[in-house]
C-alpha cells in the first residue's frame, strides 16, 4: 500500500503503524501498561497517547483446535478497542506485539496492524486560533496543570 506524501506547511506527516487491540475492558490497562514498558507512545509533544473505545460486543466460537474445547454457539464478550501509533521500526513493533500477546487474557488476541500516516503539528503555528482550548473558556477535560 502506498501512503500519500501529504506535503504542506501546516503539519508534518509521518508514516508508521496503527495497532488496534480488542480486549475485555477489565484487562485494557494491563495491555496499555505492557505497551508503555516498550514504547513511550509519543505523539509530537505528548506521550502515553492511546485511544480506548466504549465497550462493544466481541463474538466468537471456539473451533476446538486450540487450547479451548469447541463450543456449539458463538459467545459474546464485552470488549473495548485500544489503538495507538508506533514507528515503522519492525523490531520495536514486534516487541510491542509480543508484549500484547503476553499480557492479553485470550489464547488468540484480536490484533490488527495497519500502515498509516499521522500528522504532527508544527510548533508555533495557529497558537492564536480561537478554537484552541487555551484561547477559550475552560472546559472540564482540560488538565488542571494547563488551566
C-alpha positions as CSV (number, residue, x, y, z in Angstrom):
1,X,0.0,0.0,0.0
2,X,1.4,3.4,-1.0
3,X,0.6,6.1,1.5
4,X,0.2,9.7,0.4
5,X,3.0,12.2,1.0
6,X,0.7,15.0,2.3
7,X,3.4,17.7,1.9
8,X,2.2,21.0,3.3
9,X,3.2,23.9,5.6
10,X,0.7,23.2,8.4
11,X,1.6,19.8,9.8
12,X,4.3,17.2,9.5
13,X,3.2,13.8,8.1
14,X,4.9,10.7,9.5
15,X,4.5,7.1,8.4
16,X,4.1,4.3,10.9
17,X,1.8,1.6,12.2
18,X,-1.6,1.8,13.8
19,X,-2.1,-1.0,16.3
20,X,-5.7,-1.9,17.3
21,X,-6.3,-4.5,20.1
22,X,-9.7,-5.9,21.2
23,X,-9.7,-6.7,24.8
24,X,-12.1,-7.1,27.7
25,X,-12.2,-3.7,29.4
26,X,-11.0,-5.1,32.7
27,X,-7.7,-6.0,31.0
28,X,-7.3,-2.9,28.9
29,X,-5.0,-1.0,31.3
30,X,-2.8,-4.1,31.6
31,X,-2.3,-4.0,27.8
32,X,-1.5,-0.3,27.9
33,X,1.0,-0.7,30.7
34,X,2.7,-3.5,28.8
35,X,3.0,-1.4,25.6
36,X,4.2,1.6,27.6
37,X,7.0,-0.5,29.0
38,X,8.3,-1.0,25.5
39,X,7.5,2.4,23.9
40,X,6.6,5.8,25.3
41,X,3.9,6.2,22.6
42,X,5.0,9.7,21.7
43,X,2.8,11.9,19.6
44,X,4.6,15.2,19.0
45,X,4.9,17.0,22.3
46,X,2.9,14.3,24.2
47,X,3.5,10.7,25.2
48,X,1.4,7.9,26.6
49,X,-1.1,8.6,23.7
50,X,-3.7,5.8,23.3
51,X,-7.3,5.6,22.5
52,X,-9.9,3.3,24.1
53,X,-13.4,2.9,22.7
54,X,-16.6,2.4,24.8
55,X,-17.3,-1.2,25.3
56,X,-18.9,-3.1,22.4
57,X,-19.6,-6.8,21.8
58,X,-17.0,-9.2,20.5
59,X,-18.4,-12.5,19.3
60,X,-16.5,-15.8,18.7
61,X,-16.9,-19.5,18.6
62,X,-14.2,-21.9,19.6
63,X,-13.4,-24.5,16.9
64,X,-11.7,-26.8,19.4
65,X,-8.4,-26.8,17.5
66,X,-6.7,-24.7,20.2
67,X,-6.4,-24.9,24.0
68,X,-10.2,-24.5,24.5
69,X,-12.8,-27.0,23.7
70,X,-15.2,-26.5,20.8
71,X,-18.3,-24.5,21.6
72,X,-21.6,-25.1,19.8
73,X,-22.6,-21.5,19.7
74,X,-20.8,-18.2,19.5
75,X,-20.3,-16.4,22.8
76,X,-20.4,-12.7,23.4
77,X,-17.8,-10.8,25.4
78,X,-18.0,-7.0,26.2
79,X,-14.7,-5.6,24.8
80,X,-13.1,-2.3,24.1
81,X,-10.7,-1.4,21.3
82,X,-7.3,0.1,22.2
83,X,-5.4,1.9,19.4
84,X,-2.1,3.7,19.2
85,X,0.6,4.7,16.8
86,X,4.1,3.1,16.6
87,X,7.0,3.9,14.4
88,X,7.9,1.8,11.3
89,X,10.7,0.2,13.3
90,X,10.0,-3.6,12.7
91,X,11.9,-4.9,15.7
92,X,10.2,-2.4,18.0
93,X,6.8,-3.2,16.6
94,X,7.4,-7.0,17.1
95,X,8.4,-6.4,20.7
96,X,5.3,-4.4,21.3
97,X,3.1,-7.1,19.7
98,X,4.8,-9.8,21.8
99,X,4.1,-7.7,24.9
100,X,0.4,-7.5,23.9
101,X,0.3,-11.3,23.5
102,X,2.0,-11.8,26.9
103,X,-0.4,-9.5,28.7
104,X,-3.7,-10.4,26.9
105,X,-6.1,-12.9,28.5
106,X,-7.0,-14.6,25.2
107,X,-5.4,-17.5,23.5
108,X,-5.9,-15.8,20.2
109,X,-6.0,-12.0,20.8
110,X,-7.6,-9.9,18.0
111,X,-4.9,-7.5,17.0
112,X,-4.7,-5.5,13.8
113,X,-1.7,-3.7,12.5
114,X,-2.2,-1.2,9.7
115,X,0.2,1.1,7.9
116,X,-0.8,4.7,8.4
117,X,0.2,8.3,8.2
118,X,-0.2,10.5,11.3
119,X,0.0,14.3,11.3
120,X,2.1,16.3,13.8
121,X,1.6,20.0,14.4
122,X,4.3,22.5,13.7
123,X,5.2,24.3,16.9
124,X,4.1,27.9,17.0
125,X,1.5,27.6,14.2
126,X,-2.0,28.7,14.9
127,X,-1.5,29.5,18.6
128,X,-3.9,32.4,18.4
129,X,-6.6,30.2,16.9
130,X,-9.8,30.8,18.9
131,X,-10.6,27.0,18.8
132,X,-7.6,26.1,20.9
133,X,-8.5,25.3,24.5
134,X,-6.2,28.0,25.9
135,X,-8.0,30.7,23.9
136,X,-11.5,29.9,25.1
137,X,-13.4,29.2,28.3
138,X,-12.0,26.5,30.4
139,X,-13.6,23.1,29.8
140,X,-13.7,20.1,32.2
141,X,-11.5,17.9,30.1
142,X,-8.5,20.3,30.3
143,X,-6.0,19.1,32.8
144,X,-5.7,21.3,35.9
145,X,-2.0,21.9,35.2
146,X,-2.9,23.5,31.9
147,X,-5.7,25.8,33.1
